[in-house]
Amino acid sequence: MTTAIEVLPHDADQHEPSARPVRWARTRDDGQTAEVTGTLGWDLDLIGRAPVAAADLVRIAASAYLADRTVRRPLTFVRTIELTAHAVNPEPWNGTCGQLVEELLHWLTGDLWHLRTVPARPTDRTLTPLEPADDVMLLSGGLDSLCGAVDHLTDGTRRIHLSHYDGSTAVRRAQTKASSWLQSRASQSLRHLSAKICQTGPSPEPSSRSRSLLFAALAAATAASSASPQVTVPENGFTSINPPLTPARGGSLSTRSTHPGTFSRLNTLLASADISVQIVNPYLHRTKGELLARAHDRTGDALLAAAAETLSCGKLDGARYPGGNANLNCGLCVACLVRRGSFTTGHYRDPTVYLVERLEGISYQRLLTNRRKDVRDVQQSILNGIEDTDILAVGDLPPETDFDAVVDLCQRGLQELSRVPLP
């Protein structure tokens, strides 16, 4: 079944009558009724005057993200989405650049995407570029992004830390706490931009695999607006490679948000659109524990309290359990188990309060039931190990990849996982 979605400024005319319209507030403070709101309006005033191509890429990526959340995924997993997006200069996106976007979205979501861009009237607001920067670093609210920021905190680089969140108050809380702690440790004022874009009503589809494209496009446009040549994404290599713990987790069923193949495709897209920004991950060959240990070496035990406030959980359903808490990592999903394993690398304890430690009685048993597959998959991977073919099952790696180093990395990541006590 094919679903047609058109994402457009709230006051624009619809171009595709058969598509479901999703109207985006033109600015973050326009006071108009729209289905999409937040600190990131369609005019993108939050990031200043970015080059047209970079700004249009954000609008297209945001449109894909909104369509992704609007169309419920069927039991067959694969959807076909016809997306109409509005762009100031639509021509490149109806050619090679658009094809690259479609391929990237297919790679990330497993769905079939057909992109059409139509002309939108330029913004009538006068925007100024952001102050110059040398780097834009993503600050997601997770443990890796905190550790990456700590690792670079005193390197003298003019840097913008960029966050994105939707309606999740837990994610926003983690980002705010991380930013505040980093500011208290920085030798100069910390530049932090936080972009919120969300639908005003409930989203039919809970997953959001296209979010990584939106985050990357937003970061690239922020870099272009500030004349920065680079976007840094701090993510440990074990999570980036995301080797399937069981055969059922391979292929498009594996998350590819920060996979090397994703960054390779993103950089090809940016070059094709003449956006002079590169996206890099300097921690591709480090496990989560090794990244945490590196940051701990920089700051000592002061890091641990801040680390405890970060969010790594892939479920974040704590509010659904009587006695639970929406702000807590569950402690038993695969992402949480990888997190817990990272604290076994150094001579320090994990100060994080996990949901599994808080719940009692029926709530505790319900959490164990809901996480049974995650725990069993981790147990099976520890028992069977990770083979070369498992790594390749996630998707192709760029030609320049040191495959032996990736295999060694995955073995070290699995060792960290094996030290986590499982119920």
C-alpha positions in Angstrom: 0.0 0.0 0.0 1.3 3.5 -0.9 0.8 6.5 1.3 1.1 10.0 0.0 2.2 12.8 2.3 2.8 16.5 1.6 4.6 18.6 4.2 4.2 22.3 3.6 4.3 25.7 5.4 0.9 26.2 7.2 0.0 29.1 4.9 1.1 27.5 1.6 -1.1 26.0 -1.1 -1.1 22.3 -1.5 0.4 20.9 -4.7 -0.6 17.3 -4.5 -4.4 17.1 -3.8 -4.4 13.3 -3.2 -1.7 13.6 -0.5 -2.4 14.0 3.2 -1.2 17.5 4.1 1.0 18.0 7.2 1.3 21.7 7.9 4.4 23.1 9.5 4.4 26.5 11.3 6.4 29.0 9.2 8.3 30.3 12.2 8.6 29.1 15.8 6.6 32.1 17.1 4.0 32.7 14.4 1.1 31.9 16.6 -0.7 30.0 13.8 -2.4 26.6 14.2 -0.2 24.0 12.6 0.3 20.3 12.9 4.1 20.7 13.3 5.5 23.1 15.9 8.6 23.6 18.0 11.7 25.8 18.1 12.4 24.9 14.5 10.0 26.7 12.2 9.9 26.2 8.4 12.0 29.3 8.0 14.7 27.8 10.1 15.4 31.0 11.9 17.0 29.1 14.7 20.1 28.3 12.6 20.3 31.7 10.9 21.0 32.2 7.2 22.2 28.9 5.8 22.9 28.3 2.1 19.7 27.5 0.2 20.7 24.0 -0.5 21.5 23.3 3.1 18.3 24.8 4.3 16.2 22.9 1.7 17.9 19.7 2.8 16.7 20.3 6.4 13.2 20.9 5.1 13.2 17.7 3.1 14.7 15.7 5.9 12.2 17.1 8.4 9.4 16.3 5.9 10.6 12.7 5.7 10.8 12.5 9.5 7.3 13.8 9.8 6.0 11.4 7.1 7.8 8.5 8.9 6.0 9.3 12.1 2.7 9.8 10.3 2.5 6.5 8.4 1.9 3.4 10.6 4.3 0.6 9.8 2.4 -2.6 8.7 3.1 -6.1 9.9 5.0 -6.7 6.6 7.4 -3.9 7.9 8.0 -2.3 4.5 6.0 0.9 3.6 5.9 2.8 0.3 5.8 6.5 1.0 5.3 9.2 -1.7 6.6 12.4 -0.2 6.0 15.9 -1.5 8.2 18.5 0.1 8.4 22.2 -0.4 11.8 23.7 -1.1 13.1 27.2 -2.1 15.1 25.6 -5.0 13.4 22.3 -5.8 15.3 21.6 -9.0 18.3 19.7 -7.6 16.1 17.6 -5.4 14.1 16.3 -8.4 17.3 15.0 -9.9 20.4 13.3 -8.5 20.2 14.8 -5.0 16.7 13.6 -4.6 17.6 10.1 -5.7 20.4 10.1 -3.1 17.8 11.1 -0.5 15.5 8.3 -1.5 18.3 5.8 -1.3 19.5 7.1 2.1 15.9 6.9 3.5 15.5 3.3 2.2 18.9 2.4 3.8 17.8 3.9 7.1 14.1 2.8 7.3 13.8 -0.2 5.0 10.9 1.5 3.3 10.5 2.6 -0.3 10.5 6.4 -0.7 9.5 8.5 -3.7 10.4 12.2 -3.3 9.0 15.1 -5.2 9.9 18.7 -4.4 7.8 21.7 -5.3 8.6 25.4 -5.2 8.0 27.3 -2.0 8.1 31.1 -1.8 11.3 32.3 -0.1 11.1 33.5 3.5 10.5 37.2 3.8 12.5 37.4 7.0 16.0 38.8 7.0 18.2 36.2 8.7 21.9 36.6 9.5 24.5 33.7 9.5 25.5 32.3 12.8 28.8 33.4 14.3 31.8 31.5 12.9 32.6 28.0 14.2 35.1 25.3 13.5 33.0 22.4 14.4 29.4 21.4 15.1 29.1 18.6 17.6 25.9 16.7 18.2 24.7 16.7 21.9 21.9 14.1 22.0 21.6 13.7 25.7 23.2 10.2 25.6 26.3 9.0 27.3 28.5 9.0 24.2 27.7 12.6 23.3 28.5 13.7 26.8 31.8 11.8 26.7 32.7 13.2 23.2 32.0 16.7 24.4 34.2 16.2 27.5 37.0 14.8 25.3 36.9 18.0 23.2 35.9 20.5 25.9 39.4 22.2 26.3 40.8 21.8 22.8 40.3 25.5 22.0 38.0 24.8 19.0 35.1 27.2 18.3 32.3 24.8 18.6 28.5 24.7 18.5 26.8 21.9 20.4 23.5 21.0 18.7 20.6 19.0 20.1 17.4 17.9 18.6 14.3 16.6 20.4 10.6 16.0 19.7 8.0 15.7 22.3 10.0 13.6 24.8 10.6 15.6 28.0 13.0 12.9 29.1 15.3 13.5 26.2 15.1 17.3 26.6 15.8 16.9 30.3 19.0 14.9 29.6 20.2 17.3 27.0 19.7 20.3 29.3 21.5 18.6 32.2 24.4 17.6 30.0 24.7 21.2 28.6 24.6 22.7 32.0 27.3 20.4 33.4 29.5 21.0 30.4 29.0 24.8 30.8 30.2 24.5 34.4 33.4 22.7 33.2 34.1 24.8 30.1 36.8 27.6 30.1 34.6 29.7 27.8 30.9 30.1 27.1 29.4 27.0 25.7 27.4 27.5 22.5 24.4 25.2 22.5 21.5 25.2 20.0 18.4 23.1 20.8 16.0 22.4 18.0 12.5 20.9 18.7 10.2 19.8 16.0 7.2 17.7 16.7 3.6 17.0 15.7 0.9 18.6 17.9 -1.1 15.4 18.1 -0.1 11.7 18.7 2.2 10.1 16.1 0.7 6.9 14.6 4.2 5.4 14.2 6.4 5.2 17.3 9.6 4.4 15.5 11.6 7.2 13.8 14.5 5.7 11.9 14.6 8.7 9.6 15.5 10.9 12.6 19.2 10.5 12.0 18.8 12.1 8.6 17.0 15.1 10.1 19.7 15.4 12.8 22.5 15.2 10.3 20.8 17.7 7.9 20.2 20.1 10.7 23.8 19.8 11.8 25.1 20.3 8.3 23.0 23.4 7.8 24.1 24.8 11.2 27.7 24.1 10.1 27.1 25.8 6.7 25.5 28.8 8.4 28.5 29.2 10.7 31.2 28.4 8.0 32.2 25.3 9.9 33.6 22.6 7.6 32.7 19.7 9.9 30.0 18.0 11.9 31.2 15.7 14.7 29.0 12.8 15.8 30.4 11.2 19.0 29.2 7.6 19.0 31.0 4.4 20.0 31.9 2.0 17.2 30.1 -1.0 18.7 26.8 0.9 18.6 27.6 2.4 15.2 28.4 -0.9 13.6 25.5 -2.4 15.5 26.3 -6.1 14.8 23.2 -8.2 14.9 23.1 -10.2 18.2 20.9 -12.8 16.5 20.2 -13.5 12.8 16.7 -12.0 13.2 18.3 -8.6 13.9 20.2 -8.3 10.6 19.6 -6.2 7.5 17.1 -3.4 7.5 15.8 -4.5 11.0 19.1 -3.2 12.4 19.3 0.5 13.3 21.8 2.2 11.1 21.7 5.8 12.5 25.5 6.2 12.8 26.7 3.2 10.7 29.8 4.1 8.6 27.6 3.3 5.5 25.2 6.0 6.7 27.9 8.6 7.0 29.4 7.7 3.7 26.0 8.2 2.0 25.4 11.4 3.9 28.7 12.8 2.8 28.0 11.8 -0.8 24.7 13.6 -0.6 26.2 16.8 0.9 28.9 16.8 -1.9 26.3 16.3 -4.6 24.3 19.3 -3.2 27.4 21.5 -3.0 27.2 21.7 0.8 30.8 22.0 1.9 30.5 20.1 5.2 31.8 16.6 6.2 30.2 14.4 8.8 32.7 12.4 10.9 32.7 10.1 13.9 36.1 10.1 15.6 35.2 7.2 17.9 34.4 4.6 15.3 37.2 2.3 16.6 36.3 2.6 20.3 33.8 0.7 22.4 31.4 2.6 24.7 33.5 1.6 27.6 36.7 2.9 26.0 35.0 6.2 25.2 33.8 6.5 28.7 37.2 5.7 30.1 38.8 8.4 27.8 36.4 11.0 29.1 36.9 9.8 32.7 40.6 10.3 32.2 39.9 13.9 31.3 37.7 14.8 34.3 38.0 12.0 36.9 35.0 11.0 39.0 33.2 14.3 38.4 32.1 12.8 35.1 30.1 10.0 36.8 27.3 12.1 38.3 26.8 13.8 34.9 26.9 10.4 33.1 24.2 9.1 35.4 21.8 11.8 34.1 22.3 10.8 30.4 19.8 8.7 28.4 20.9 5.6 26.5 17.6 3.6 26.7 16.1 2.4 23.5 12.6 1.9 25.0 11.9 4.8 27.5 8.6 3.4 28.6 9.1 3.8 32.3 5.9 5.8 32.7 3.8 2.7 31.7 4.7 0.8 34.8 3.1 1.5 38.2 5.8 3.0 40.3 7.9 3.7 37.2 9.6 6.9 36.0 9.7 8.2 32.4 13.2 9.7 32.9 15.0 6.5 33.8 16.9 4.2 31.6 15.2 0.8 31.8 18.4 -1.1 32.3 17.4 -4.2 30.3 17.0 -3.2 26.6 20.0 -3.9 24.4 21.1 -0.2 24.4 20.9 -0.1 28.2 22.9 -3.4 28.5 25.6 -1.9 26.3 25.6 1.1 28.5 25.9 -0.9 31.7 28.8 -2.9 30.1 30.7 0.3 29.4 31.0 1.0 33.2 32.8 -2.3 33.7 35.8 -1.2 31.7 37.3 1.2 34.3 37.8 1.2 38.0 34.5 3.0 38.8 31.0 2.0 39.5 27.9 2.8 37.5 25.9 5.5 39.4 22.9 5.3 37.1 19.6 4.5 38.6 17.8 2.1 36.3 14.1 1.4 36.1 14.7 -2.3 36.7 16.2 -1.4 40.1 13.2 0.7 41.1 10.2 -1.5 40.1 8.8 -4.1 42.4 6.2 -6.9 42.3 4.0 -7.1 39.2 5.7 -4.0 37.6 9.1 -5.6 37.9 7.8 -8.9 36.4 6.1 -7.0 33.6 9.4 -5.2 32.7 11.2 -8.6 32.7 8.6 -10.0 30.3 8.8 -7.0 28.0 12.6 -7.2 27.8 12.8 -11.0 27.6 13.8 -10.9 23.9 16.5 -8.3 24.5 18.1 -10.3 27.3 17.9 -13.5 25.4 19.5 -12.0 22.3 22.3 -10.7 24.4 22.8 -14.1 26.0 22.8 -15.8 22.7 25.4 -13.4 21.2 27.6 -13.9 24.2 27.3 -17.7 23.8 27.8 -17.8 20.0 30.1 -14.8 19.5 30.0 -12.4 16.6 31.2 -13.6 13.2 32.5 -11.6 10.2 29.3 -12.3 8.3 27.2 -10.9 11.2 28.9 -7.6 10.8 28.3 -7.6 7.1 24.6 -8.5 7.6 23.9 -5.0 8.8 24.9 -3.5 5.5 27.8 -2.6 3.3 30.8 -0.8 4.8 32.7 1.9 2.9 35.6 0.6 0.8 38.2 2.3 2.9 37.0 0.5 6.1 39.6 -1.5 8.1 37.5 -4.6 8.4 40.0 -6.4 10.8 39.8 -3.4 13.1 36.0 -3.5 13.0 35.9 -7.2 13.9 38.3 -6.6 16.8 36.1 -3.7 18.0 33.0 -5.9 18.0 34.8 -8.5 20.0 35.8 -6.0 22.6 32.2 -4.6 22.7 30.9 -8.1 23.2 33.3 -8.6 26.1 31.9 -5.5 27.8 28.4 -6.9 27.4 29.4 -10.3 28.8 30.3 -8.6 32.1 26.7 -7.3 32.7 24.7 -9.5 35.2 21.5 -10.6 33.5 18.3 -11.7 35.2 
